[in-house]
Amino acid sequence: MFDARIFADQVSPAAKPKIRVLFYTDLIGFSGNGGFSLGILRDLILANQPFFAQFQIDLINRHEGGHAAKKLTSAVLGGYEQVWFFGLLQSNMPGEPENELVDAEVAALRTWMDAGGGVLITGDHSNPRPPGADPSLPDYLNLGRALGHRVPRAGELRVWNDRPDSSIEFSHNTHQPDPWGSDINNPIPNDLDPYPQELILRKRLGRPHPLFQGRRGPITIFPDHMHEGQLLIPERLPVEVWPTGRGGQPKPEIVAHGTDKRNGQVYGVCSVYDGAAAGVGRIVADATWHHYFDFNLWGFEKDGEVLDRLTEFYVNLTLWLTPKPVKLEVNAELLYWLSRSLSVRAVLPEGFRVPGITAAGLVREVAGQGVLDDLVWPLEGTPSVPEELLLGAVVKESVAALGDGDFEAFDTAGVVERGLRAGAEEYAAELRTALGDVEGLSEFISQGIR
């Protein structure tokens, strides 16, 4: 992995922005439980946090200390920028009436998510309805449904009440065959082997989603599993639930697919909702928590290429789900760092584009495309101005503002606003020049040909 410690002496004197992540579970911890645990995931993320931010990862088990003893409240949620849901239970049960989120928790989550809180929603395949559960419930209930199905917006992005299940006939099997010809319908050795599944990435303008953009190219692998769950894109997206921003209504989309090696069927394994484009929190939905569990990570060589690529995804995920206020703090750190970069300073006299291209390359190397996107355009929607113009203008403003090295007086919002305006004006001037060059061109061509 890229060692961000080499930049430790180049960050600002201010405290690094803290990105606080809560793993919320019902039966899952950091260790034990036969590998249905999250310790490796936590350790990989913390060991590879970027130089411009500080990660904190906590785990709360809903039922530690008694049934539903640790519910989600506004006070709990206020301590975190994002929540990753890793539930195992399917429903409320006799004697366990609050396995599922209660109304007060749903309301607290909605307020927190509307204010920018990010969510990773996971689960797994479905099992038959547990004996003793409400008989009006569907015959098949998804593992993780109890915690997941009522989470605002995010709960609509997975199938909770139907197959696929764990049977061979109705399962979603993404196991990558191993060289020994093991039966891919068995978890062992397939879940524990060093062979990940290959992903099919959805691309836009030739590039995959920022979650899957690594420093050495696209991240095209995930841990595999023999019976994953299923993602869902809602047929209706009412604006009272899925709000509209200045650039329109952002919609959830599947950005990565896996393939069933038995029959070639393709399934969605990861979807995203860019709520930031409408002023609310972002969401990532995953077909299975097996893409994160120790059980499915044990087989990959420590410091090997597969685990390094997966770690890039986990860090990208942490950064992408971070809400806007903390992203602005991250932007301030990055602008300070870029303003001190000798590579950037060497090309500052060359307008906006060249410094912007140089700065963008540096940010991609240390932070990834998702962080670069939010640095270039920390507003709703998508910019119509080329990113190198915008970033180059903002970086030049940053260098000017930090001329005396006083970071405490650095007005990030003012610097970014002036830079974006300058970049937009430069682009408008370029377009006017281009328009002037082509005006009358038709008549000139006709005269020249005749």
Secondary structure, 3 states (H helix, E strand, C coil): CCCHHHHHHHCCCCCCCEEEEEEEECCCECCCHHHCECHHHHHHHHHCCCCCCEEEEEEEECCCCCCCCCCCCHHHHCCCCEEEEECCCCCCECCECCCCCCHHHHHHHHHHHHCCCEEEECCCCEEECCCCCCCCCCCEEECCHHHHCCCCCHHHHECCCCCCECCCCCCCCCCCCCCCCCCCCCCCCHHHCCCCEECEECEECCEECHHHEECCEECCEECCCCCCCCECCCCCCCCCCCCCECCECCCCEEEEEEECCCCCCEEEEEEEECHHHHCCCCEEEECCHHHCCHHHHCCCCCCCHHHHHHHHHHHHHHHHCCCHHHHHHHHHHHHHHHHHCHHHHHCCCCCCHHHHHHHHHHHHHHCCHHHHHHHHCCCCCCCCCCHHHHHHHHHHHHHHHCCCCCHHHCCHHHHHHHHHHHHHHHHHHHHHHHHHHHCCHHHHHHHHHC
